[in-house]
Amino acid sequence: MTFPGSPPHAHRDGGSASSKVYEDLRQHIVALTMPPDTTIDRAQMATRYGVSQQPVREALKQLEQDGLVKAFPQSRTVVTRIDLTRVREEHFLRVAAECEVARTLAGAGGAPTLTTARGLLRMQEALVGDVEQIDLFRQLDDAFHECLFEGVGQLGLYRHIRSRSGNLARVRTLDLPSDGKMRAVLDAHVDILKGIEAADTGAASDAMRQHLSGTVERLAAIFEGHQQFFGGAPV
């Protein structure tokens, strides 16, 4: 298994070895460079990252809790197929939390948050139309949402939701790679920010809900075009 764009020995950049392995493997699973049904060899991963097998085991255990891999005792670990039930659960959780984040920010102001968010949107704007930069665009998308959580003092909640939203994140990967979708994401972020800047709690919350619901509303079509990634059919 090769990992395009991912540096080996990631643990040298700081943080625990297991967390570095976890983050890198999660990135590849979510980006579908490690697609469903990929077998993960612990010994190979340990060699790749320059660590013992213990940090790899810990990372894989966390990924299994996230629903992104399945370990078969004394056998192998494989990347799971996208679970449609979990997609809907993860979407429900994100909508509930992020609409409240947008509502809270709109009611409380928060100039530093808005300044950071505007800067992220300017960077996203520069990438719209360049599908080859989709990975960077997606990173800025995540950074925008993280910025809003940070603005209400809920970074821990953001990280919890992120770790529990891997199935939804993979569906977003399937949904995003197009010029039109990039523009739609940027426009939605602009609408969210307008509602917050106007101190309009209803508009901010509604814009966030509409933004987060687009991918799930297209779930049947996404499934139809990428059935090999999913376990089961949409209901």
VEXNULO-739272 format. One record per residue: residue in three letters; y negated, z negated, x of N, C-alpha, C, O, CB in turn. Coordinates in steps of 0.2 Angstrom, whole numbers, padded with zeros to 4 digits, always signed. Atoms other than C-alpha are relative to their C-alpha. Glycine has a CB too. Example, Ala and Ser with C-alpha at 12.3 -4.5 7.8 and 13.67 -1.06 7.14 Angstrom:
REM VEXNULO-739272
Ala+0006+0000+0004+0022-0039+0062-0006+0000+0004-0005-0003+0009+0000-0006-0005;Ser+0006+0001-0004+0005-0036+0068-0005-0003-0004-0011-0004-0001-0002+0007+0002;
REM end
This chain:
REM VEXNULO-739272
Met+0006+0000+0004+0000+0000+0000-0006+0000+0004-0007-0004+0009+0000-0006-0005;Thr+0006+0000-0004-0017+0005+0007-0006-0002-0004-0005-0002-0010-0001+0007+0003;Phe+0006+0003+0004-0034-0002+0002-0006+0003+0003-0009+0001+0007+0000-0008+0001;Pro+0006-0003-0003-0048+0010+0004-0006-0004-0001-0007-0007-0006-0001+0007-0004;Gly+0006+0003+0000-0064+0003+0008+0000-0008+0001-0005-0011+0000-0004+0001-0006;Ser-0001+0007+0000-0057-0015+0010+0001-0002+0007+0006+0000+0010+0005-0002-0004;Pro-0001+0002-0007-0059-0023+0028+0006-0005+0000+0006-0010-0004-0006-0003+0002;Pro-0005+0005-0002-0044-0032+0035-0003-0007+0002-0009-0007+0004+0006+0002+0004;His+0002+0006-0003-0045-0050+0041-0006-0003-0004-0011-0005+0000-0001+0000+0007;Ala+0006+0002+0004-0057-0055+0027-0002-0007+0001-0007-0009-0001+0001+0002-0008;His+0001+0007-0001-0055-0073+0030-0004-0002+0005-0007-0008+0005+0007-0004+0001;Arg+0005+0002-0005-0066-0073+0045-0007+0000-0002-0011-0002+0002+0001+0005+0006;Asp+0007+0000+0002-0081-0070+0035-0002-0006-0003-0008-0007-0006-0001+0006-0005;Gly+0002+0006+0003-0081-0088+0029+0004-0001-0007+0006+0003-0010-0008+0000-0002;Gly-0004+0001+0006-0073-0097+0014+0007-0001+0002+0009+0001+0008-0001+0005-0005;Ser-0007+0001-0001-0055-0102+0013+0004+0007+0000+0002+0012-0003+0003-0004-0005;Ala-0004-0006-0001-0042-0089+0018+0003+0002-0007+0003+0008-0008+0006-0001+0005;Ser-0002-0002+0006-0034-0089+0001-0005+0003-0005-0003+0007-0009+0004-0006-0004;Ser+0005-0002+0004-0050-0087-0008-0002+0007+0002-0004+0012-0002-0006-0004+0000;Lys+0002-0006-0003-0054-0072+0003+0005+0005-0002+0004+0011-0004-0001+0000+0007;Val-0005-0004+0002-0037-0064-0001+0000+0001-0007+0001+0007-0009+0007-0003+0002;Tyr+0001+0000+0007-0039-0068-0019-0005+0005-0002-0004+0010-0006-0001-0007-0003;Glu+0006-0005+0002-0056-0059-0020+0001+0007+0001+0000+0011-0003-0006-0003+0003;Asp-0001-0007-0002-0051-0044-0011+0006+0003-0004+0005+0009-0006+0002+0000+0007;Leu-0006-0003+0005-0034-0041-0021-0003+0000-0007-0001+0006-0010+0006-0005+0000;Arg+0002+0000+0007-0043-0045-0037-0005+0007-0001-0005+0010-0005-0004-0006-0002;Gln+0004-0005+0001-0056-0032-0033+0004+0007+0000+0002+0011-0004-0005+0001+0007;His-0004-0006+0000-0043-0019-0029+0004+0001-0007+0005+0007-0010+0005+0000+0005;Ile-0003+0000+0006-0034-0023-0045-0004+0002-0006-0003+0006-0010+0004-0007-0002;Val+0005-0002+0005-0049-0022-0056-0003+0007+0001-0004+0010-0004-0006-0005+0000;Ala+0003-0007-0001-0055-0006-0048+0006+0005-0001+0005+0011-0001-0003+0001+0007;Leu-0006-0004+0001-0037+0001-0051+0002+0004+0006+0006+0009+0006-0002+0005-0006;Thr-0003-0003-0006-0035+0006-0033+0007-0004+0002+0011-0001+0005-0005-0002+0006;Met-0007+0003+0000-0020-0006-0035+0002+0000-0008+0001-0005-0011+0001-0007+0003;Pro-0001-0001+0007-0014+0001-0052+0005-0004-0003+0009-0007+0001+0001+0007-0002;Pro-0006+0004+0003-0002-0008-0064+0006+0003+0003+0007+0009+0004+0000+0001-0008;Asp-0007-0001-0003+0016-0009-0058+0000+0001+0007+0006+0002+0010+0003+0007-0003;Thr+0000+0000-0007+0011-0009-0040+0003-0006+0002+0002-0012+0000-0007+0000+0003;Thr-0003+0005-0003+0022-0020-0030-0004-0003+0006-0006+0001+0010+0008+0002+0002;Ile+0003+0003-0005+0014-0033-0019+0004-0004+0005+0008-0008+0003-0006-0005-0002;Asp-0004+0003-0005+0023-0038-0003-0004-0005+0004-0009-0004+0007+0003+0005+0005;Arg+0004+0005-0003+0018-0055+0003+0000+0000+0008-0006-0001+0011+0003-0007-0002;Ala+0000+0000-0007+0023-0052+0021-0005+0005+0002-0009+0005+0007+0007+0002+0003;Gln+0005-0005-0001+0013-0036+0021-0007-0002+0000-0011-0001+0004+0001+0007-0004;Met+0007+0002+0001-0002-0044+0014-0002-0005+0005-0008-0005+0008-0001-0004-0007;Ala+0002+0004-0005-0001-0058+0027-0002+0003+0006-0007+0001+0010+0006-0005+0001;Thr+0002-0004-0006-0001-0046+0041-0007+0004-0001-0011+0004+0004+0005+0005+0001;Arg+0006-0004+0001-0015-0036+0033-0006-0005+0001-0011-0003+0004+0000+0003-0007;Tyr+0006+0004+0000-0027-0051+0031+0000-0005+0006-0004-0009+0007+0000-0004-0006;Gly+0000+0005-0006-0021-0060+0047+0001-0007-0001-0002-0011+0002-0006+0001+0004;Val-0001+0006+0002-0015-0075+0039+0007-0002-0001+0011+0003-0001-0004-0002-0007;Ser-0007+0002+0002+0001-0085+0035+0001+0002-0007-0003+0004-0011+0001-0007+0002;Gln-0001-0002+0007+0010-0081+0019-0002-0005-0005-0003-0004-0011+0008+0001-0001;Gln+0002+0005+0004+0004-0098+0012-0007+0002-0004-0007+0002-0010-0001-0006+0003;Pro+0006-0003+0003-0014-0091+0008+0001+0005-0005-0002+0006-0010-0005+0001+0005;Val-0002-0005+0004-0006-0076+0001+0003-0002-0007+0002+0000-0012+0004+0005+0003;Arg-0003+0003+0006+0005-0086-0011-0005-0003-0004-0005-0002-0010+0005-0005+0003;Glu+0005+0003+0004-0010-0096-0016-0004+0005-0004-0006+0004-0010-0004-0005+0004;Ala+0004-0006+0003-0020-0080-0020+0004+0003-0006+0001+0004-0011-0002+0005+0005;Leu-0004-0003+0005-0006-0073-0030+0001-0004-0006+0002-0002-0011+0007+0003+0003;Lys-0001+0004+0006-0003-0088-0040-0007+0000-0004-0006-0001-0010+0001-0008+0003;Gln+0007+0000+0004-0022-0088-0045+0000+0007-0004-0002+0007-0010-0006-0001+0005;Leu+0000-0007+0003-0020-0069-0049+0005+0000-0006+0003+0003-0011+0001+0005+0005;Glu-0005+0000+0006-0005-0073-0060-0003-0004-0006-0002-0003-0012+0007-0004+0002;Gln+0003+0004+0005-0015-0087-0069-0005+0004-0004-0007+0004-0010-0003-0006+0003;Asp+0005-0005+0003-0028-0073-0072+0003+0005-0004-0001+0009-0008-0005+0003+0005;Gly-0003-0005+0004-0015-0062-0080+0000+0007+0004+0001+0012+0000-0003+0001-0006;Leu+0001-0006-0004-0017-0049-0066+0006+0002+0004+0007+0008+0005-0006+0000+0004;Val-0006-0002-0003+0000-0050-0058+0005-0004-0003+0004-0009-0006+0000-0002+0008;Lys-0005+0004+0002+0017-0056-0062+0005-0001+0005+0007+0004+0009+0004+0004-0006;Ala-0005+0002-0005+0029-0065-0050+0007-0001-0003+0008-0004-0008-0002-0006+0004;Phe-0007+0001+0001+0047-0063-0051+0004-0004+0005+0004-0002+0011+0004+0007-0001;Pro-0003+0005-0005+0056-0078-0042+0005+0004+0004+0009+0007+0002+0002-0006-0003;Gln-0005-0003-0005+0065-0073-0026+0001+0008-0001+0006+0010+0002+0007-0003-0001;Ser+0000-0007+0001+0061-0055-0030-0006+0004+0002-0007+0005+0008+0001+0002-0007;Arg+0006-0004-0002+0044-0047-0030-0006-0002-0005-0005-0006-0010+0001+0008-0001;Thr+0006+0001+0004+0026-0048-0037-0003+0007-0002-0004+0011+0003-0005-0005+0004;Val+0003-0006+0002+0019-0034-0047-0007-0001-0004-0008-0006-0007+0005+0004-0004;Val+0006-0001+0004+0002-0029-0054+0002+0001-0008+0006+0005-0009-0005+0005+0002;Thr-0002-0001+0007+0003-0031-0073-0004+0006-0003-0009+0008-0001-0002-0007-0004;Arg+0003-0005+0004-0001-0018-0086-0006-0004-0004-0005-0010-0005+0005+0004-0004;Ile+0005+0003+0004-0017-0021-0096+0002-0002-0006+0005+0001-0010-0006+0005-0001;Asp-0002+0003+0006-0014-0033-0110-0005+0000-0005-0011-0003-0004+0002-0008+0002;Leu+0005-0001+0005-0023-0028-0125-0002-0006-0004-0008-0007-0006+0002+0006-0005;Thr+0002+0007+0004-0022-0045-0134-0005-0004+0005-0010-0007+0002+0006-0004-0001;Arg+0005+0004-0005-0030-0053-0118-0007+0004+0000-0012+0000+0001+0003+0000+0007;Val+0006-0004+0000-0043-0039-0118-0005-0002-0006-0011-0004-0005+0001+0008-0001;Arg+0004+0002+0005-0049-0044-0135-0002-0007+0000-0008-0009-0001+0004+0001-0007;Glu+0002+0007-0001-0048-0063-0131-0006+0000+0005-0011-0004+0004+0006-0004+0002;Glu+0005+0000-0005-0058-0060-0115-0007+0003-0003-0012+0000-0001+0002+0004+0006;His+0006-0003+0003-0071-0049-0125-0003-0006-0004-0009-0007-0004+0002+0006-0004;Phe+0003+0005+0005-0073-0063-0138-0003-0006+0004-0009-0008+0003+0006-0003-0004;Leu+0003+0005-0004-0076-0076-0124-0007+0002+0003-0012-0001+0003+0005-0002+0005;Arg+0006-0003-0003-0089-0065-0115-0006+0000-0005-0011-0002-0004+0001+0007+0003;Val+0006-0001+0005-0099-0061-0131-0002-0007-0002-0008-0008-0002+0003+0004-0006;Ala+0002+0006+0002-0099-0079-0136-0005-0003+0005-0010-0006+0003+0006-0005-0002;Ala+0003+0003-0005-0105-0085-0120-0007+0004+0002-0012+0000+0003+0004-0001+0007;Glu+0006-0004-0002-0117-0071-0115-0005+0001-0005-0011+0001-0003+0002+0007+0003;Cys+0005+0000+0005-0126-0070-0131-0004-0006+0000-0010-0006-0001+0003+0002-0007;Glu+0004+0006+0000-0130-0088-0130-0004-0001+0006-0010-0003+0006+0005-0006+0000;Val+0004+0000-0006-0136-0086-0112-0006+0004-0001-0012+0002+0001+0004+0004+0006;Ala+0006-0004+0002-0148-0072-0118-0004-0003-0004-0010-0003-0004+0002+0007-0003;Arg+0004+0003+0004-0154-0082-0132-0003-0006+0003-0009-0007+0002+0005-0003-0006;Thr+0003+0005-0004-0157-0097-0121-0005+0002+0005-0011-0001+0005+0005-0004+0004;Leu+0005-0003-0005-0166-0087-0108-0007+0002-0004-0012+0001-0002+0002+0006+0004;Ala+0005-0002+0004-0177-0079-0122-0004-0006-0002-0010-0005-0003+0002+0004-0006;Gly+0003+0006+0003-0181-0096-0129-0004-0005+0006-0008-0009+0004+0004-0004-0003;Ala+0002+0004-0005-0185-0104-0112-0004+0003+0005-0007+0000+0010+0006-0004+0003;Gly+0004-0003-0005-0194-0091-0102+0005+0001+0006+0010+0003+0006-0006-0003+0002;Gly-0004+0000-0006-0188-0091-0084-0002+0006+0005+0002+0011+0006+0007+0001-0001;Ala+0003-0005-0004-0199-0080-0073+0004+0002+0006+0005+0008+0008-0007-0001+0003;Pro-0004-0002-0006-0188-0081-0057+0006+0004-0002+0008+0009+0002+0002-0006+0004;Thr-0006-0003+0003-0173-0075-0067-0002+0007-0001+0002+0012+0000+0003-0003-0006;Leu+0003-0007+0002-0183-0060-0074-0001+0004+0006+0000+0010+0006-0006-0001-0005;Thr+0001-0004-0006-0189-0055-0057+0006+0003+0003+0006+0008+0005-0004-0004+0005;Thr-0006-0003-0003-0172-0054-0050+0004+0005-0004+0006+0010-0001+0005-0006+0001;Ala-0003-0005+0005-0165-0045-0065-0003+0006+0000+0000+0012+0000+0000-0003-0007;Arg+0004-0006+0000-0179-0032-0064+0002+0004+0006+0003+0010+0006-0007-0001+0000;Gly-0001-0003-0006-0175-0029-0046+0007+0003+0000+0008+0009+0003+0000-0005+0006;Leu-0007-0003+0001-0156-0026-0050+0000+0006-0004+0003+0011-0003+0005-0006-0003;Leu+0001-0006+0004-0161-0014-0063-0003+0006+0003-0001+0012+0002-0004-0002-0007;Arg+0003-0006-0004-0172-0004-0051+0006+0003+0004+0006+0009+0005-0006-0003+0004;Met-0005-0002-0004-0157-0003-0040+0005+0004-0004+0008+0009-0002+0004-0005+0004;Gln-0005-0004+0004-0145+0003-0054-0004+0006-0002+0000+0012-0002+0001-0004-0007;Glu+0003-0007+0002-0158+0016-0060+0000+0005+0006+0001+0011+0004-0008-0002-0001;Ala-0001-0005-0006-0157+0024-0042+0006+0003+0000+0007+0008+0003-0002-0004+0006;Leu-0007-0002-0001-0139+0026-0044+0003+0004-0006+0008+0008-0006+0005-0006+0001;Val-0002-0003+0006-0138+0033-0062+0000+0008+0002-0004+0011+0005-0005-0001-0006;Gly-0001-0007-0001-0131+0051-0061+0004+0001+0006+0007+0007+0007-0007+0003+0001;Asp-0004-0001-0006-0122+0048-0044+0007-0004-0001+0007-0009+0000-0004-0003+0006;Val-0007+0003+0002-0104+0045-0050+0004-0002+0006+0008-0007+0005+0004+0005-0004;Glu-0004+0003-0006-0098+0043-0032-0002-0007+0002+0001-0010+0006-0002+0005+0005;Gln+0002+0007-0001-0108+0027-0032+0002-0005-0005-0001-0010-0006-0008+0000+0001;Ile-0002+0004+0006-0099+0020-0047+0002-0007+0002+0000-0012-0002+0005+0003-0004;Asp-0002+0007-0002-0092+0005-0037-0006-0004+0001-0006-0010-0001+0004+0000+0006;Leu+0006+0003-0001-0109+0000-0031-0004-0002-0007-0007-0007-0008-0005+0003+0005;Phe+0003+0001+0007-0116+0002-0049+0003-0005-0004+0000-0009-0007+0000+0007-0004;Arg-0004+0005+0004-0102-0009-0056-0002-0007+0003-0003-0012+0000+0007+0002+0001;Gln+0002+0006-0003-0107-0022-0043-0006-0003-0002-0007-0009-0003+0001+0000+0008;Leu+0007+0002+0002-0125-0022-0048+0000-0002-0008-0003-0006-0010-0005+0006+0000;Asp-0001+0002+0006-0119-0023-0066+0002-0007-0001-0001-0011-0004+0005+0005-0004;Asp-0003+0007-0001-0109-0039-0062-0006-0005+0002-0007-0010-0001+0006+0000+0004;Ala+0005+0005-0003-0124-0046-0052-0006-0001-0006-0008-0006-0006-0003+0004+0006;Phe+0005+0001+0005-0136-0043-0067+0002-0006-0005-0001-0010-0007-0001+0006-0004;His-0002+0006+0005-0125-0054-0079+0001-0006+0004-0001-0012+0001+0007+0002-0002;Glu+0000+0007-0004-0122-0067-0065-0007-0003+0000-0008-0009+0000+0003+0001+0007;Cys+0007+0002-0001-0141-0068-0063-0002-0003-0006-0006-0009-0006-0005+0006+0001;Leu+0002+0003+0006-0143-0072-0081+0003-0007-0001+0000-0012-0003+0002+0005-0006;Phe-0004+0007+0001-0130-0086-0081-0004-0005+0005-0005-0011+0003+0007+0001+0002;Glu+0004+0005-0005-0139-0093-0065-0006-0002-0003-0008-0008-0002-0001+0004+0006;Gly+0006+0002+0003-0155-0093-0075+0000-0006-0005-0005-0009-0006-0003+0006-0003;Val-0001+0005+0004-0148-0105-0087+0004-0006+0003+0007-0010-0001+0003+0002-0007;Gly-0004+0006-0004-0139-0116-0074+0007+0000-0002+0010-0005-0002-0003-0006-0002;Gln-0007+0000+0002-0122-0110-0079+0004+0005+0005+0009+0009+0002+0001+0003-0007;Leu-0004-0004-0005-0115-0101-0063+0007-0002+0000+0012+0003+0000-0003-0001+0007;Gly-0007+0002+0001-0099-0111-0065+0004+0003-0006+0009+0005-0005+0001-0008+0000;Leu-0003-0004+0006-0096-0104-0082+0001+0007+0001+0006+0010-0001-0005-0002-0006;Tyr+0000-0007-0002-0100-0087-0076+0007+0002+0004+0011+0006+0003-0006+0003+0004;Arg-0006-0001-0004-0086-0089-0063+0006-0001-0003+0011+0003-0002-0001-0004+0006;His-0006+0001+0004-0074-0096-0075+0002+0006-0004+0007+0009-0005-0001-0006-0004;Ile-0001-0006+0004-0076-0081-0087+0002+0006+0004+0006+0009+0002-0007+0001-0004;Arg-0002-0005-0004-0075-0069-0073+0007+0000+0002+0010+0005+0001-0005+0000+0006;Ser-0007+0000-0002-0059-0075-0067+0005+0001-0006+0011+0002-0005+0001-0007+0003;Arg-0004+0000+0006-0052-0075-0085-0001+0007-0004+0001+0008-0009-0001-0006-0005;Ser+0001-0007+0004-0058-0057-0089+0002+0006+0004-0001+0011+0004-0008+0000-0001;Gly-0002-0006-0004-0048-0046-0077+0003+0005-0004+0002+0011-0002+0005-0003+0004;Asn-0002-0006+0004-0040-0036-0091-0005+0004-0003-0005+0010-0003+0005-0003-0006;Leu+0006-0004+0003-0056-0032-0099-0004+0003+0006-0006+0009+0004-0005-0005-0003;Ala+0003-0003-0005-0063-0028-0082+0003+0006+0002+0000+0011+0004-0001-0005+0006;Arg-0003-0006-0002-0050-0015-0079-0001+0005-0005-0002+0011-0004+0008-0002+0000;Val+0002-0005+0005-0054-0007-0096-0007+0003+0001-0008+0008+0000+0001-0004-0007;Arg+0007-0002-0001-0072-0007-0091+0000+0006+0006-0004+0010+0006-0004-0006+0002;Thr+0000-0004-0005-0067+0002-0075+0003+0007-0003+0000+0012+0000+0006-0002+0005;Leu-0002-0007+0003-0058+0016-0085-0005+0003-0004-0006+0009-0005+0006-0002-0005;Asp+0005-0002+0005-0073+0017-0097-0006+0002+0004-0010+0006+0001-0002-0005-0005;Leu+0007-0001-0003-0087+0018-0084-0001+0006+0004-0007+0009+0004-0001-0006+0005;Pro+0002-0006-0005-0085+0033-0072-0003+0006-0003+0001+0011-0003+0006+0001+0004;Ser+0003-0006+0002-0097+0045-0080-0008-0001+0000-0010-0007+0000+0002+0002-0007;Asp+0008+0000+0000-0116+0049-0079-0002-0003-0006-0007-0007-0006-0003+0007+0001;Gly+0002+0002+0006-0118+0046-0097+0001-0007-0001-0003-0011-0004+0003+0004-0006;Lys-0001+0007+0001-0110+0029-0097-0004-0004+0005-0007-0010+0003+0008-0001+0002;Met+0004+0003-0004-0120+0024-0082-0007-0001-0003-0010-0007-0003-0001+0003+0007;Arg+0006+0000+0003-0136+0028-0091+0000-0005-0006-0005-0009-0007-0002+0007-0003;Ala-0001+0004+0006-0130+0019-0107+0000-0008+0002-0003-0012-0001+0006+0001-0004;Val-0001+0007-0002-0126+0003-0097-0007-0002+0003-0010-0008+0001+0005-0001+0006;Leu+0007+0002-0002-0144+0003-0089-0004-0001-0005-0008-0006-0006-0002+0006+0005;Asp+0004+0001+0006-0152+0006-0105+0001-0006-0004-0004-0010-0006+0001+0006-0005;Ala-0002+0007+0004-0143-0009-0113-0003-0006+0004-0005-0010+0001+0008+0000+0000;His+0003+0006-0004-0148-0020-0098-0008+0000-0001-0011-0006-0002+0001+0001+0007;Val+0007-0001+0001-0166-0014-0101-0002-0004-0007-0007-0008-0007-0003+0007+0000;Asp+0001+0003+0006-0165-0019-0119+0001-0007+0000-0003-0011-0004+0005+0003-0006;Ile-0001+0007-0001-0158-0036-0115-0006-0003+0003-0008-0008+0000+0007-0002+0004;Leu+0006+0003-0004-0172-0039-0103-0006+0000-0004-0010-0005-0004-0001+0003+0006;Lys+0006+0000+0005-0185-0034-0116+0000-0005-0005-0005-0008-0006+0000+0007-0003;Gly+0000+0005+0004-0179-0046-0128-0001-0007+0003-0005-0011+0000+0007+0000-0004;Ile+0001+0006-0003-0179-0060-0116-0007-0001+0002-0010-0006+0001+0004-0001+0007;Glu+0007+0000-0002-0196-0055-0109-0005-0002-0006-0010-0005-0006-0002+0006+0003;Ala+0004+0001+0006-0203-0055-0127+0001-0007-0004-0002-0008-0009+0002+0006-0005;Ala-0002+0006+0003-0196-0072-0131+0003+0001-0007+0002-0004-0011-0006-0005+0000;Asp-0003-0002+0006-0187-0064-0145+0008-0002+0000+0012+0002+0003-0001+0007-0002;Thr-0007+0002-0001-0170-0074-0146+0005+0005-0004+0010+0006-0001+0000-0007-0002;Gly-0004-0004+0004-0163-0063-0160+0001+0007+0004+0007+0009+0004-0003+0001-0007;Ala+0000-0006-0003-0167-0047-0151+0004+0000+0007+0008+0004+0008-0007+0003+0002;Ala-0004+0001-0006-0160-0053-0134+0007-0001-0001+0011+0002+0002-0003-0006+0004;Ser-0007+0001+0002-0144-0059-0142+0003+0006-0003+0009+0008-0001+0001-0006-0005;Asp-0003-0007+0003-0141-0043-0152+0001+0005+0005+0006+0009+0005-0005+0002-0006;Ala-0001-0005-0005-0144-0032-0137+0006-0002+0004+0009+0003+0006-0007+0000+0004;Met-0005+0002-0004-0132-0042-0127+0007+0001-0004+0012+0004-0001+0000-0007+0002;Arg-0006-0001+0004-0119-0041-0141+0002+0007+0000+0008+0009+0000-0001-0003-0007;Gln-0001-0008+0000-0121-0022-0143+0002+0002+0007+0007+0006+0007-0007+0003-0002;His-0002-0002-0007-0120-0020-0124+0008-0002+0001+0011+0003+0004-0004-0003+0005;Leu-0006+0002-0002-0104-0030-0122+0006+0003-0005+0012+0003-0003+0001-0007-0001;Ser-0005-0002+0005-0095-0022-0138+0002+0007+0001+0006+0009-0002-0003-0001-0007;Gly-0001-0007-0001-0096-0004-0132+0007+0002+0002+0010+0006-0001-0005+0003+0004;Thr-0007-0002-0003-0080-0003-0122+0005-0002-0005+0010+0002-0006+0001-0004+0007;Val-0005+0002+0005-0070-0013-0135+0000+0005-0006+0005+0007-0008-0001-0007-0002;Glu+0000-0005+0005-0076-0001-0148+0003+0007+0001+0006+0010-0003-0007+0001-0002;Arg-0003-0006-0002-0069+0013-0138+0007-0001+0003+0010+0004+0006-0004+0004+0006;Leu-0006+0001-0003-0053+0005-0134+0006+0004-0002+0010+0006+0003+0002-0007-0002;Ala-0005-0004+0002-0042+0016-0144+0000+0007+0004+0005+0009+0006+0000+0002-0008;Ala+0001-0007-0004-0049+0032-0135+0002-0001+0007+0005+0003+0010-0007+0002-0001;Ile-0001+0002-0007-0048+0023-0118+0008+0000+0001+0011+0002+0005-0003-0006+0002;Phe-0008+0000+0000-0029+0019-0122+0003+0007+0000+0007+0008+0004+0002-0005-0006;Glu-0003-0007+0001-0026+0037-0128+0000+0004+0007+0005+0008+0008-0003+0003-0005;Gly+0001-0004-0006-0032+0044-0111+0003-0003+0006+0004+0000+0011-0007+0001+0001;His-0003+0003-0006-0024+0031-0100+0006-0005-0002+0006-0010+0001-0006-0004+0004;Gln-0006+0004+0003-0008+0025-0108+0004-0003+0005+0007-0009+0004+0004+0004-0005;Gln-0005+0003-0006+0001+0022-0091-0003-0006+0002+0001-0010+0006+0000+0006+0005;Phe+0003+0006-0003-0011+0008-0087+0002-0006-0005+0000-0012-0003-0007+0000+0001;Phe+0000+0005+0005-0007-0002-0103+0007-0002-0002+0012+0002-0001-0004+0002-0007;Gly-0006+0003+0003+0007-0013-0110-0001-0001-0008-0004-0005-0010+0002-0007+0003;Gly+0000+0001+0008+0009-0010-0129-0006+0005-0002-0010+0007+0002-0002-0007-0002;Ala+0005-0004+0003-0002+0000-0141-0006-0004-0003-0004-0009-0006+0003+0005-0005;Pro+0005+0003+0003-0019-0004-0148+0002-0001-0008+0005+0003-0011-0007+0003+0001;Val-0002+0001+0007-0018-0012-0166-0007+0002-0004-0007+0001-0010+0001-0007-0001;
REM end
